[in-house]
């Protein structure tokens, strides 16, 4: 289980997160919602170790990982799909996928079948350069690269941004399948409620770096959720 406890995060004098707590369990999708600039990406950067927190703790599978570097967290099964994808445009699709081998033991360095069953286009374009793919295909590649790492915690930062509707559906089906395995905790950052609503088990809304609403699917009041997102 992931448990972030009352974390603060600063960029110099500017405070991006204020006392944020977040929980994520295997077999569940935790959706972090809110407008642009409210701290959603900063939260993921804190969880993955790209930016140190200034207060609070982050625990994963019962261990305090607050002080660990990103590569150390990756070795513990934490994978991050950043906003903007950050694939390598001059590497082939296959080479991009294999960059996910870095935190793995040598015996585990293979591309799982699930990557190609979820995103068949990656198999069809295995020897094409990443930069030649469409935006949606690059997003599929970025998620596929994360899955190569055999993650137990998958962090997704706005995977639908700028993506055509058909690929958004493919990504939604992939998230649903990964949740059904019961082995991966998924944190999905989104600003579009329509996509998150069908996938989420928990919903958290951020505004100005603080949680302004937290609810389970069973207790979700969509009107209250929309109001919180528009603050």
VEXTORDREN-421678 format. One line per 4 residues: number of its first residue (from 1); for each residue x, y, z of N, C-alpha, C. Coordinates in nm, 3 decimals. Atoms other than C-alpha are relative to their C-alpha. Example, Ala and Ser with C-alpha at 12.3 -4.5 7.8 and 13.67 -1.06 7.14 Angstrom:
2
1> 0.089:-0.119:0.000:1.230:-0.450:0.780:0.090:0.120:0.000 | -0.082:-0.119:-0.006:1.367:-0.106:0.714:-0.077:0.109:0.073
END
This chain:
231
1> 0.084:-0.120:0.000:0.000:0.000:0.000:0.087:0.125:0.000 | -0.063:-0.132:-0.005:0.108:0.358:-0.068:-0.072:0.085:0.103 | 0.059:-0.093:-0.096:0.055:0.603:0.214:0.089:0.123:0.010 | -0.066:-0.129:-0.016:0.164:0.965:0.183:-0.070:0.074:0.113
5> 0.057:-0.059:-0.121:0.116:1.147:0.512:0.039:0.147:0.012 | -0.012:-0.145:-0.021:0.068:1.525:0.534:0.127:0.059:-0.061 | -0.123:-0.048:0.065:0.334:1.611:0.279:-0.015:0.144:-0.048 | -0.017:-0.134:0.057:0.442:1.963:0.192:0.111:-0.009:-0.104
9> -0.105:-0.008:0.102:0.648:2.046:-0.115:0.017:0.144:-0.042 | -0.032:-0.137:0.037:0.822:2.371:-0.201:0.089:0.003:-0.124 | -0.094:-0.037:0.104:0.985:2.511:-0.513:0.057:0.136:0.042 | -0.052:-0.124:-0.056:1.209:2.767:-0.348:-0.095:0.052:0.106
13> 0.092:-0.059:-0.098:0.980:3.004:-0.159:-0.145:-0.034:-0.028 | 0.138:0.031:0.037:0.668:2.883:-0.340:-0.039:-0.138:0.051 | 0.047:0.127:-0.053:0.467:2.610:-0.170:-0.101:-0.060:-0.097 | 0.085:0.066:0.099:0.312:2.361:-0.415:-0.098:-0.099:0.063
17> 0.087:0.094:-0.070:0.164:2.106:-0.170:-0.008:0.039:0.147 | 0.022:-0.041:-0.139:0.014:2.172:0.173:-0.074:-0.111:0.075 | 0.061:0.101:-0.085:-0.046:1.882:0.409:-0.080:-0.105:-0.074 | 0.074:0.096:0.083:-0.150:1.635:0.138:0.024:-0.142:0.050
21> -0.006:0.142:-0.033:-0.227:1.277:0.241:-0.071:-0.079:-0.108 | 0.056:0.079:0.110:-0.296:1.005:-0.015:0.025:-0.147:0.028 | -0.011:0.144:-0.018:-0.360:0.631:0.000:-0.030:-0.068:-0.134 | 0.026:0.079:0.121:-0.346:0.376:-0.282:0.027:-0.146:0.030
25> -0.006:0.143:-0.028:-0.408:0.002:-0.262:0.011:-0.079:-0.129 | 0.002:0.089:0.116:-0.332:-0.281:-0.507:-0.143:-0.036:-0.038 | 0.133:0.033:0.048:-0.634:-0.353:-0.722:-0.098:0.116:0.002 | 0.084:-0.118:-0.002:-0.764:0.003:-0.693:0.062:0.111:-0.083
29> -0.044:-0.120:0.070:-0.745:0.323:-0.897:-0.036:0.120:0.087 | 0.020:-0.124:-0.075:-0.699:0.642:-0.695:0.015:0.116:-0.097 | 0.000:-0.111:0.095:-0.790:0.946:-0.906:0.027:0.130:0.073 | -0.032:-0.132:-0.054:-0.632:1.282:-0.828:-0.046:0.102:-0.103
33> 0.067:-0.089:0.094:-0.843:1.554:-0.989:0.027:0.145:0.036 | -0.015:-0.143:-0.022:-0.824:1.930:-1.028:0.042:0.071:-0.126 | -0.037:-0.081:0.115:-0.757:2.214:-1.265:0.151:0.002:-0.019 | -0.143:-0.018:0.022:-0.417:2.292:-1.415:0.059:0.088:0.109
37> -0.073:-0.085:-0.093:-0.166:2.430:-1.169:-0.038:-0.012:0.145 | 0.043:0.011:-0.140:-0.322:2.301:-0.845:0.089:-0.092:0.082 | -0.094:0.084:-0.075:-0.038:2.062:-0.753:-0.004:-0.148:-0.034 | 0.013:0.143:0.031:-0.132:1.732:-0.919:0.134:-0.061:-0.043
41> -0.129:0.052:0.046:0.199:1.684:-1.103:0.104:0.007:0.110 | -0.093:-0.010:-0.113:0.392:1.806:-0.799:-0.017:-0.118:0.095 | 0.026:0.116:-0.086:0.226:1.529:-0.598:0.066:-0.125:-0.057 | -0.062:0.117:0.060:0.340:1.264:-0.844:0.152:0.009:0.006
45> -0.146:-0.017:-0.009:0.692:1.408:-0.851:0.050:-0.030:0.141 | -0.037:0.033:-0.138:0.699:1.381:-0.472:-0.004:-0.151:0.021 | 0.014:0.144:-0.021:0.577:1.020:-0.482:0.111:-0.079:-0.068 | -0.101:0.073:0.075:0.831:0.914:-0.742:0.142:0.042:0.040
49> -0.131:-0.041:-0.049:1.117:1.104:-0.575:0.072:0.101:-0.086 | -0.065:-0.100:0.086:1.184:1.363:-0.843:0.019:0.134:0.070 | -0.016:-0.123:-0.078:1.140:1.644:-0.591:-0.022:-0.034:0.146 | 0.013:0.037:-0.141:1.198:1.613:-0.216:-0.114:0.074:0.068
53> 0.103:-0.067:-0.079:0.916:1.686:0.023:0.069:0.078:0.112 | -0.056:-0.081:-0.108:0.977:1.952:0.286:-0.061:-0.036:0.136 | 0.060:0.050:-0.124:0.749:1.788:0.544:-0.085:-0.121:-0.033 | 0.083:0.118:0.018:0.565:1.460:0.591:0.082:-0.121:-0.042
57> -0.066:0.126:0.036:0.644:1.100:0.496:-0.075:-0.070:-0.112 | 0.058:0.083:0.105:0.585:0.863:0.207:0.040:-0.145:0.030 | -0.026:0.141:-0.027:0.551:0.491:0.280:-0.053:-0.084:-0.115 | 0.041:0.093:0.105:0.531:0.211:0.028:0.028:-0.142:0.048
61> -0.009:0.139:-0.045:0.465:-0.153:0.119:0.060:-0.009:0.140 | -0.040:0.001:-0.139:0.522:-0.069:0.484:0.137:0.058:0.030 | -0.134:-0.056:-0.018:0.862:0.096:0.431:-0.001:0.150:-0.029 | -0.012:-0.145:0.022:0.947:0.466:0.460:0.096:0.023:-0.116
65> -0.083:-0.025:0.118:1.075:0.573:0.117:0.023:0.149:-0.022 | -0.004:-0.145:0.016:1.071:0.948:0.179:0.135:0.049:-0.050 | -0.134:-0.046:0.036:1.448:0.981:0.140:0.062:-0.072:-0.117 | -0.057:0.078:0.109:1.495:0.739:-0.150:0.004:0.079:-0.131
69> -0.013:-0.059:0.132:1.614:0.849:-0.494:-0.100:-0.065:-0.096 | 0.094:0.059:0.095:1.392:0.790:-0.800:0.039:-0.141:-0.045 | -0.039:0.133:0.048:1.598:0.491:-0.919:-0.019:-0.105:0.110 | 0.023:0.094:-0.110:1.571:0.334:-0.573:-0.148:-0.033:0.013
73> 0.145:0.025:-0.004:1.193:0.373:-0.581:-0.041:-0.088:-0.118 | 0.030:0.084:0.116:1.185:0.224:-0.932:0.033:-0.146:0.029 | -0.038:0.136:-0.036:1.365:-0.083:-0.797:-0.100:-0.064:0.095 | 0.103:0.050:-0.092:1.085:-0.114:-0.543:-0.135:-0.012:-0.069
77> 0.123:0.026:0.074:0.824:-0.138:-0.817:-0.086:0.121:-0.026 | 0.075:-0.122:0.025:0.721:0.226:-0.861:0.033:0.052:-0.139 | -0.018:-0.045:0.139:0.671:0.333:-1.224:-0.082:0.126:-0.024 | 0.059:-0.133:0.022:0.585:0.680:-1.351:-0.013:0.026:-0.149
81> 0.023:-0.043:0.138:0.428:0.784:-1.681:-0.024:0.150:0.004 | 0.011:-0.145:-0.021:0.492:1.160:-1.692:-0.088:0.067:-0.104 | 0.070:-0.084:0.097:0.287:1.427:-1.858:0.100:0.037:-0.109 | -0.093:-0.026:0.109:0.439:1.477:-2.202:0.073:-0.122:-0.049
85> -0.046:0.133:0.043:0.539:1.107:-2.225:0.148:-0.023:0.016 | -0.146:0.008:-0.015:0.917:1.172:-2.243:0.058:-0.130:-0.055 | -0.063:0.112:0.069:0.990:0.891:-2.483:0.126:0.051:-0.071 | -0.122:-0.036:0.072:1.319:0.885:-2.675:-0.030:-0.002:-0.150
89> 0.048:-0.004:0.138:1.233:1.004:-3.028:0.090:-0.069:-0.101 | -0.093:0.061:0.097:1.544:0.864:-3.199:0.018:-0.150:0.023 | -0.004:0.145:-0.024:1.515:0.518:-3.041:-0.123:-0.066:-0.060 | 0.115:0.073:0.050:1.290:0.253:-3.188:-0.097:-0.029:0.114
93> 0.098:0.039:-0.101:0.975:0.143:-3.011:0.057:-0.109:0.091 | -0.059:0.108:-0.079:1.156:-0.173:-2.902:0.106:0.053:0.095 | -0.105:-0.056:-0.084:1.452:0.024:-2.770:-0.058:0.085:0.112 | 0.068:-0.076:-0.105:1.220:0.261:-2.583:-0.056:-0.092:0.108
97> 0.054:0.094:-0.097:1.047:-0.033:-2.420:0.111:-0.059:0.087 | -0.109:0.064:-0.074:1.379:-0.184:-2.320:0.067:0.094:0.099 | -0.052:-0.090:-0.103:1.475:0.131:-2.130:-0.067:-0.028:0.135 | 0.066:0.041:-0.124:1.227:-0.003:-1.875:0.070:-0.113:0.073
101> -0.075:0.108:-0.064:1.475:-0.283:-1.800:0.088:0.050:0.114 | -0.105:-0.053:-0.089:1.698:-0.051:-1.596:-0.013:-0.044:0.146 | 0.007:0.038:-0.141:1.560:-0.127:-1.247:-0.016:-0.150:0.024 | 0.032:0.141:-0.013:1.508:-0.499:-1.315:0.124:-0.087:0.013
105> -0.104:0.102:0.000:1.722:-0.799:-1.233:0.012:-0.058:-0.140 | -0.024:0.048:0.136:1.876:-0.954:-1.544:-0.100:-0.108:-0.042 | 0.092:0.109:0.034:1.645:-1.256:-1.526:-0.138:0.050:-0.040 | 0.133:-0.055:0.029:1.340:-1.027:-1.557:-0.002:0.091:-0.121
109> -0.010:-0.097:0.109:1.458:-0.829:-1.857:-0.058:-0.054:-0.131 | 0.074:0.036:0.121:1.193:-0.920:-2.112:-0.123:0.089:-0.004 | 0.121:-0.082:0.016:0.892:-0.735:-2.251:-0.121:-0.088:0.026 | 0.117:0.084:-0.032:0.573:-0.876:-2.092:-0.099:-0.005:-0.116
113> 0.099:0.016:0.106:0.309:-1.010:-2.329:-0.113:0.101:0.013 | 0.110:-0.094:-0.022:0.054:-0.775:-2.170:0.022:0.132:-0.074 | -0.026:-0.128:0.067:0.228:-0.475:-2.328:-0.058:-0.003:-0.141 | 0.046:0.009:0.139:0.145:-0.597:-2.679:-0.147:-0.040:-0.009
117> 0.143:0.032:0.005:-0.197:-0.741:-2.594:-0.084:0.124:0.032 | 0.072:-0.124:-0.031:-0.302:-0.406:-2.444:0.016:0.103:-0.110 | -0.030:-0.101:0.102:-0.137:-0.197:-2.716:0.063:-0.067:-0.122 | -0.053:0.075:0.115:-0.104:-0.405:-3.036:0.081:0.086:-0.096
121> -0.072:-0.087:0.093:0.021:-0.103:-3.233:0.148:0.002:0.032 | -0.142:-0.001:-0.035:0.348:-0.120:-3.041:0.073:-0.119:-0.062 | -0.061:0.116:0.067:0.414:-0.468:-3.179:0.013:0.026:-0.149 | -0.002:-0.028:0.144:0.326:-0.353:-3.530:0.109:0.100:-0.036
125> -0.097:-0.106:0.028:0.566:-0.057:-3.502:0.130:-0.020:0.078 | -0.112:0.029:-0.089:0.838:-0.229:-3.301:0.132:0.062:-0.047 | -0.129:-0.048:0.053:1.117:-0.111:-3.533:-0.009:0.142:-0.057 | 0.013:-0.142:0.036:0.983:0.239:-3.600:0.057:0.086:0.111
129> -0.052:-0.091:-0.101:1.143:0.533:-3.425:-0.115:0.061:0.081 | 0.104:-0.055:-0.087:0.949:0.671:-3.129:-0.052:0.133:-0.048 | 0.040:-0.131:0.048:0.945:1.017:-3.283:-0.092:-0.004:-0.119 | 0.087:0.013:0.116:0.756:0.883:-3.585:-0.144:-0.037:0.038
133> 0.133:0.039:-0.045:0.458:0.774:-3.376:-0.087:0.124:0.024 | 0.094:-0.108:-0.034:0.146:0.986:-3.328:0.003:0.024:0.150 | 0.004:-0.031:-0.143:0.084:1.150:-2.992:-0.064:-0.111:0.081 | 0.068:0.108:-0.071:-0.158:0.877:-2.890:0.084:-0.126:0.006
137> -0.087:0.117:0.000:0.082:0.602:-2.993:0.118:0.018:0.093 | -0.108:-0.027:-0.096:0.360:0.771:-2.796:-0.048:-0.017:0.143 | 0.055:0.020:-0.135:0.133:0.771:-2.492:-0.009:-0.149:0.032 | 0.005:0.144:-0.020:0.075:0.399:-2.536:0.141:-0.055:0.024
141> -0.139:0.043:-0.018:0.452:0.354:-2.566:0.049:0.034:0.140 | -0.044:-0.041:-0.133:0.512:0.549:-2.245:-0.061:-0.091:0.108 | 0.062:0.091:-0.096:0.262:0.331:-2.057:0.062:-0.139:-0.013 | -0.064:0.130:0.022:0.409:0.017:-2.215:0.137:-0.007:0.064
145> -0.134:-0.004:-0.061:0.758:0.121:-2.103:-0.010:-0.015:0.152 | 0.019:0.013:-0.145:0.629:0.159:-1.746:-0.038:-0.144:0.037 | 0.042:0.137:-0.030:0.468:-0.188:-1.761:0.115:-0.099:-0.013 | -0.119:0.085:0.011:0.801:-0.339:-1.869:0.069:-0.014:0.136
149> -0.064:-0.001:-0.132:0.921:-0.251:-1.517:-0.069:-0.092:0.101 | 0.079:0.083:-0.092:0.663:-0.492:-1.365:-0.040:0.078:0.125 | 0.028:-0.086:-0.115:0.531:-0.214:-1.143:-0.103:-0.060:0.094 | 0.104:0.028:-0.100:0.338:-0.266:-0.823:-0.073:0.129:0.036
153> 0.066:-0.130:-0.011:0.259:0.107:-0.814:0.022:0.073:-0.132 | -0.005:-0.068:0.130:0.177:0.286:-1.140:-0.059:0.139:0.014 | 0.041:-0.140:-0.009:0.158:0.667:-1.147:-0.018:0.054:-0.142 | 0.034:-0.048:0.134:-0.013:0.817:-1.454:-0.037:0.147:0.006
157> 0.026:-0.144:-0.004:-0.002:1.192:-1.517:-0.071:0.044:-0.127 | 0.086:-0.047:0.108:-0.290:1.301:-1.742:0.025:-0.075:-0.132 | -0.028:0.079:0.121:-0.259:1.015:-1.995:-0.091:0.030:-0.117 | 0.092:-0.029:0.110:-0.552:1.147:-2.200:0.026:0.135:-0.066
161> -0.020:-0.136:0.050:-0.411:1.495:-2.265:0.042:-0.001:-0.148 | -0.033:-0.013:0.141:-0.416:1.573:-2.638:-0.010:-0.129:-0.079 | 0.007:0.133:0.063:-0.509:1.214:-2.730:-0.135:-0.017:-0.070 | 0.124:0.023:0.073:-0.766:1.108:-2.989:-0.090:-0.097:0.075
165> 0.096:0.079:-0.079:-1.085:0.946:-2.851:0.019:-0.150:-0.007 | -0.015:0.146:0.010:-1.015:0.595:-2.984:0.112:-0.050:0.090 | -0.113:0.043:-0.084:-0.682:0.578:-2.800:-0.032:0.025:0.147 | 0.045:-0.019:-0.138:-0.837:0.726:-2.485:-0.076:-0.123:0.048
169> 0.073:0.122:-0.036:-1.070:0.424:-2.488:0.095:-0.115:0.023 | -0.100:0.106:-0.018:-0.772:0.190:-2.530:0.071:0.014:0.133 | -0.069:-0.024:-0.128:-0.598:0.352:-2.233:-0.093:-0.032:0.117 | 0.098:0.034:-0.105:-0.914:0.324:-2.024:-0.014:-0.150:0.018
173> 0.010:0.147:-0.010:-0.943:-0.046:-2.108:0.125:-0.058:0.064 | -0.125:0.049:-0.058:-0.576:-0.096:-2.018:0.001:0.020:0.151 | 0.004:-0.027:-0.144:-0.623:0.069:-1.676:-0.097:-0.094:0.069 | 0.099:0.092:-0.058:-0.934:-0.141:-1.611:0.059:-0.140:0.013
177> -0.063:0.133:-0.004:-0.741:-0.459:-1.698:0.106:-0.008:0.110 | -0.107:0.002:-0.100:-0.442:-0.368:-1.480:-0.058:-0.001:0.142 | 0.065:0.002:-0.131:-0.673:-0.296:-1.186:-0.053:-0.140:0.029 | 0.061:0.131:-0.022:-0.843:-0.633:-1.236:0.100:-0.107:0.042
181> -0.102:0.097:-0.040:-0.513:-0.814:-1.182:0.014:-0.006:0.152 | -0.004:-0.003:-0.145:-0.532:-0.707:-0.817:0.139:0.012:0.060 | -0.139:-0.003:-0.047:-0.155:-0.663:-0.792:0.064:0.138:-0.011 | -0.059:-0.131:0.028:-0.098:-0.302:-0.897:-0.088:0.109:0.062
185> 0.068:-0.121:-0.046:-0.193:0.016:-0.713:0.019:0.108:-0.106 | -0.006:-0.099:0.109:-0.274:0.288:-0.969:-0.044:0.135:0.053 | 0.036:-0.139:-0.030:-0.270:0.662:-0.910:-0.012:0.073:-0.134 | 0.030:-0.064:0.128:-0.431:0.846:-1.201:-0.028:0.147:0.024
189> 0.020:-0.144:-0.005:-0.395:1.223:-1.228:-0.078:0.042:-0.124 | 0.085:-0.043:0.112:-0.667:1.380:-1.443:-0.062:0.136:0.032 | 0.082:-0.119:-0.019:-0.842:1.710:-1.497:-0.137:-0.018:-0.064 | 0.127:0.027:0.065:-1.128:1.548:-1.691:-0.076:-0.107:0.077
193> 0.077:0.091:-0.084:-1.390:1.390:-1.466:-0.060:-0.113:-0.082 | 0.067:0.102:0.080:-1.557:1.201:-1.752:0.085:-0.125:-0.015 | -0.089:0.115:0.014:-1.253:0.977:-1.800:0.021:-0.069:0.134 | -0.032:0.056:-0.132:-1.175:0.931:-1.431:-0.119:-0.069:0.065
197> 0.119:0.048:-0.069:-1.532:0.866:-1.321:-0.022:-0.150:-0.019 | 0.027:0.140:0.030:-1.557:0.527:-1.491:0.109:-0.094:0.051 | -0.115:0.082:-0.038:-1.219:0.407:-1.362:0.029:0.000:0.149 | -0.048:-0.021:-0.135:-1.174:0.538:-1.010:-0.074:-0.079:0.107
201> 0.056:0.055:-0.123:-1.228:0.366:-0.677:-0.001:0.106:0.110 | -0.007:-0.114:-0.092:-1.118:0.671:-0.476:0.018:0.126:-0.084 | -0.014:-0.128:0.071:-1.136:1.036:-0.581:0.048:0.105:0.099 | -0.057:-0.108:-0.081:-0.927:1.320:-0.441:0.007:0.123:-0.090
205> -0.006:-0.126:0.076:-0.961:1.682:-0.557:0.098:0.094:0.068 | -0.097:-0.098:-0.050:-0.672:1.925:-0.518:-0.038:0.140:-0.046 | 0.010:-0.140:0.037:-0.694:2.302:-0.516:0.103:0.078:0.080 | -0.105:-0.079:-0.063:-0.403:2.535:-0.441:0.088:-0.083:0.092
209> -0.092:0.085:-0.074:-0.194:2.244:-0.323:-0.060:-0.072:0.119 | 0.064:0.065:-0.114:-0.450:2.116:-0.072:-0.112:-0.091:-0.049 | 0.116:0.084:0.029:-0.707:1.838:-0.073:-0.126:0.071:0.049 | 0.126:-0.066:-0.035:-1.051:1.997:-0.081:-0.117:-0.096:0.000
213> 0.105:0.102:-0.003:-1.252:1.679:-0.130:0.065:-0.136:-0.017 | -0.047:0.138:0.011:-1.189:1.308:-0.082:-0.120:-0.092:0.019 | 0.118:0.085:-0.008:-1.445:1.036:-0.147:0.025:-0.134:-0.068 | 0.003:0.130:0.067:-1.495:0.671:-0.237:-0.107:0.002:-0.109
217> 0.098:0.009:0.108:-1.685:0.573:-0.550:-0.141:-0.018:0.055 | 0.133:0.030:-0.053:-1.976:0.439:-0.344:-0.066:0.123:0.061 | 0.053:-0.120:-0.066:-2.013:0.776:-0.171:0.008:0.124:-0.088 | -0.028:-0.114:0.087:-1.942:0.996:-0.472:-0.125:0.082:-0.027
221> 0.101:-0.097:0.038:-2.156:1.305:-0.515:0.059:0.078:-0.118 | -0.062:-0.057:0.118:-2.081:1.406:-0.872:-0.011:0.152:-0.003 | 0.016:-0.146:-0.001:-2.220:1.757:-0.828:0.102:0.064:0.094 | -0.099:-0.053:-0.094:-1.996:1.814:-0.524:0.141:-0.012:-0.056
225> -0.131:0.020:0.062:-1.701:1.671:-0.714:0.027:0.107:-0.105 | -0.016:-0.102:0.104:-1.756:1.905:-1.008:0.019:0.139:0.061 | -0.013:-0.130:-0.067:-1.796:2.201:-0.773:0.140:0.016:0.057 | -0.135:-0.007:-0.057:-1.469:2.119:-0.596:0.105:0.020:-0.108
229> -0.097:-0.014:0.109:-1.290:2.091:-0.930:-0.002:0.138:-0.064 | 0.013:-0.131:0.062:-1.413:2.434:-1.035:0.036:0.114:0.094 | -0.033:-0.103:-0.097:-1.301:2.620:-0.723:0.113:0.091:-0.050
END
